[in-house]
């Protein structure tokens, strides 16, 4: 029986995931990360050994590992693309 997600209570399942980690103006992608993933909220949880391996890799600024491949990452901006909505006096804006 799957364990419940600590965040939302949904069912957790094992999966290999990837994540992006920013260091100043550089982004590093780490893949093949063993995780428990919630089927409902998609939150990812790592065990202690995985968390420790990720911490060591980032603390060493990725100098201790050889990349398995490189990718080109396009960068987009939302500058000038956000259209703010005007609210009527009786409307209450909700900020999530």
C-alpha positions as CSV (number, residue, x, y, z in Angstrom):
1,X,0.0,0.0,0.0
2,X,1.5,3.4,-1.0
3,X,2.4,5.8,1.8
4,X,0.4,9.0,1.9
5,X,1.9,12.3,0.8
6,X,3.0,14.4,3.8
7,X,1.8,17.5,1.9
8,X,-1.6,16.5,0.6
9,X,-2.3,12.9,1.6
10,X,-2.3,11.6,-2.0
11,X,-0.6,8.3,-3.0
12,X,3.1,8.3,-3.3
13,X,5.0,6.2,-5.9
14,X,8.7,5.7,-6.6
15,X,10.2,7.4,-9.6
16,X,13.5,8.7,-11.0
17,X,13.2,12.5,-11.4
18,X,15.4,15.4,-12.5
19,X,15.8,18.9,-11.1
20,X,17.4,22.2,-12.1
21,X,19.7,23.9,-9.6
22,X,20.8,27.5,-10.1
23,X,24.3,28.8,-9.0
24,X,24.5,32.5,-9.8
25,X,23.9,32.8,-13.6
26,X,24.4,29.1,-14.3
27,X,21.8,26.3,-14.2
28,X,22.7,22.7,-13.6
29,X,20.4,19.8,-14.4
30,X,20.6,16.7,-12.2
31,X,18.8,13.6,-13.4
32,X,18.3,10.0,-12.3
33,X,17.3,11.2,-8.8
34,X,15.4,8.4,-6.9
35,X,12.4,10.0,-5.3
36,X,8.9,9.3,-3.9
37,X,6.4,11.4,-6.0
38,X,2.9,12.2,-5.0
39,X,0.3,11.3,-7.7
40,X,-1.9,14.2,-6.6
41,X,0.3,17.2,-6.0
42,X,3.4,16.0,-7.8
43,X,5.6,16.9,-4.8
44,X,8.9,15.0,-4.8
45,X,10.5,13.6,-1.6
46,X,14.1,12.3,-1.3
47,X,15.5,9.9,1.3
48,X,18.4,11.0,3.5
49,X,21.1,9.4,1.3
50,X,19.8,11.1,-1.9
51,X,19.5,14.5,-0.1
52,X,23.1,14.1,1.1
53,X,24.3,13.3,-2.4
54,X,22.6,16.3,-3.8
55,X,23.9,18.6,-1.1
56,X,27.5,17.4,-1.7
57,X,27.2,17.9,-5.4
58,X,25.9,21.4,-5.0
59,X,28.3,22.4,-2.3
60,X,31.2,21.3,-4.5
61,X,29.6,23.5,-7.3
62,X,29.5,20.5,-9.5
63,X,33.3,20.3,-9.8
64,X,33.6,16.8,-8.4
65,X,31.4,15.2,-11.1
66,X,31.7,14.9,-14.8
67,X,28.6,15.9,-16.7
68,X,27.0,13.0,-18.6
69,X,25.8,15.4,-21.4
70,X,25.1,19.0,-22.0
71,X,21.9,20.7,-23.3
72,X,21.0,24.1,-24.7
73,X,18.5,25.9,-22.6
74,X,16.4,28.7,-24.1
75,X,15.8,31.6,-21.7
76,X,12.5,33.5,-21.9
77,X,11.4,36.7,-20.2
78,X,8.0,37.8,-19.0
79,X,9.1,41.5,-19.1
80,X,6.4,43.4,-21.0
81,X,4.1,40.3,-21.2
82,X,2.3,40.7,-17.9
83,X,-1.1,42.3,-18.3
84,X,-2.4,43.6,-15.0
85,X,-6.1,43.4,-14.5
86,X,-8.1,46.4,-13.1
87,X,-10.4,45.4,-10.2
88,X,-13.8,47.0,-9.5
89,X,-14.3,48.5,-6.0
90,X,-16.3,45.5,-4.8
91,X,-13.8,42.9,-6.1
92,X,-11.1,41.5,-3.8
93,X,-7.9,40.5,-5.6
94,X,-6.6,37.1,-4.5
95,X,-2.8,36.6,-4.5
96,X,-1.7,32.9,-4.4
